[in-house]
Amino acid sequence: MKLFLAALCVSAIGTTAYAECPAKSPKFSKSYYSDGDQKVNAAWLQKNLSGRKVVYPGKEFETYSANGSYSYTANGKAWKANSYRFYDNGVRCIGYDKPRFDLYVVNNGKLVLVNQQKQRYVGEIRK
């Protein structure tokens, strides 16, 4: 019995809770877009981001693994999620314990991530 309880405690402590991304994305209003923004869809995001990294200034990058997992690294720290999802309105979801939603657009040929605070980050897609 003690061994079972110890194993149960290790299992409960050693696991991180992850949430699933919903079937539908939240809507991002027109105020998230800037002049010159081009919308992208789920197929474009899947084709261009799955299995690749997006590198941002300041040695920050996110990785969309081909197996469906995700990681974000900044300042030597990494945050991981078991899943990500792209939607036809250009929104992506990261399956953290509280799902995170951001908008992707292309502006002047560059990939731009727009977060929910309307901050914009230009990223470079790399293999």
C-alpha positions in Angstrom: 0.0 0.0 0.0 2.8 2.4 0.8 4.4 1.8 -2.5 1.1 2.5 -4.3 0.6 5.8 -2.4 4.2 6.8 -3.2 3.8 6.0 -6.9 0.5 7.9 -6.9 2.1 11.0 -5.3 5.0 10.9 -7.7 2.6 10.7 -10.7 0.4 13.5 -9.4 3.4 15.8 -8.6 5.4 15.0 -11.7 2.7 15.8 -14.2 1.7 19.2 -15.5 -1.9 19.9 -16.4 -2.6 20.8 -20.0 -5.8 22.0 -21.6 -7.1 21.2 -25.0 -7.6 24.0 -27.5 -11.3 24.5 -28.3 -12.8 23.6 -31.7 -13.5 27.3 -32.4 -11.2 30.2 -31.8 -12.1 33.5 -30.2 -12.6 36.3 -32.6 -10.1 39.1 -32.9 -11.6 42.5 -33.8 -10.4 44.7 -36.6 -8.5 46.8 -34.0 -5.9 44.0 -33.9 -5.0 44.6 -37.5 -2.7 47.3 -38.9 -2.4 48.8 -42.4 -0.8 46.3 -44.7 -1.7 43.2 -42.7 -2.6 40.2 -44.8 -4.7 37.5 -43.1 -3.5 33.9 -43.1 -5.5 30.7 -42.5 -5.0 27.4 -40.7 -3.7 25.7 -43.8 -1.1 28.4 -44.3 0.0 28.3 -40.7 0.2 24.5 -40.7 2.2 24.4 -43.9 4.6 27.2 -42.8 5.0 26.6 -39.0 4.5 22.9 -38.2 7.9 21.4 -37.6 9.6 24.8 -37.5 10.8 27.5 -35.2 9.8 31.2 -35.2 12.6 33.3 -34.0 12.0 36.8 -32.5 14.4 39.5 -31.5 16.1 39.1 -28.1 16.9 35.3 -28.5 13.2 34.4 -28.1 11.7 31.6 -30.1 8.8 29.3 -30.3 8.9 25.7 -31.7 5.9 24.0 -33.4 7.0 20.4 -33.3 5.7 18.1 -36.0 4.3 15.8 -33.3 1.9 18.6 -32.2 3.8 19.8 -29.1 4.9 23.4 -28.6 7.6 25.2 -26.7 8.5 28.9 -26.1 12.0 29.8 -25.0 13.1 33.2 -23.7 15.9 34.3 -21.3 17.0 30.8 -20.9 13.6 29.5 -19.7 11.3 27.3 -21.6 7.5 26.9 -21.4 6.0 23.7 -23.0 2.6 22.5 -24.0 1.4 19.2 -25.4 -0.5 20.8 -28.2 -1.2 23.7 -30.4 -3.9 24.5 -32.9 -4.3 26.8 -35.9 -7.6 28.3 -36.9 -8.9 29.7 -40.3 -9.0 33.2 -38.9 -5.2 33.2 -38.4 -5.5 32.6 -34.6 -3.4 30.0 -32.9 -4.0 28.3 -29.6 -1.3 27.0 -27.3 -2.6 24.2 -25.0 -1.2 25.5 -21.7 -3.2 24.8 -18.6 -5.1 28.0 -19.5 -5.1 28.1 -23.4 -3.3 31.0 -24.9 -4.6 32.7 -28.1 -2.7 35.0 -30.4 -3.2 36.2 -34.0 -0.8 35.7 -36.9 -0.7 38.0 -39.9 1.8 38.7 -42.7 2.8 42.3 -43.2 5.3 43.4 -45.8 6.3 39.8 -46.4 7.0 39.2 -42.7 5.3 37.0 -40.1 3.8 39.1 -37.3 2.3 37.7 -34.1 -0.3 40.0 -32.4 -1.1 39.1 -28.8 -4.3 39.8 -26.9 -2.8 43.1 -25.7 -2.3 44.1 -29.3 1.5 44.1 -29.1 3.1 43.1 -32.4 6.2 40.9 -32.8 7.9 40.2 -36.1 9.2 36.7 -36.3 11.5 34.8 -38.7 10.5 31.2 -39.7 13.4 28.8 -39.5 13.7 25.0 -39.9 
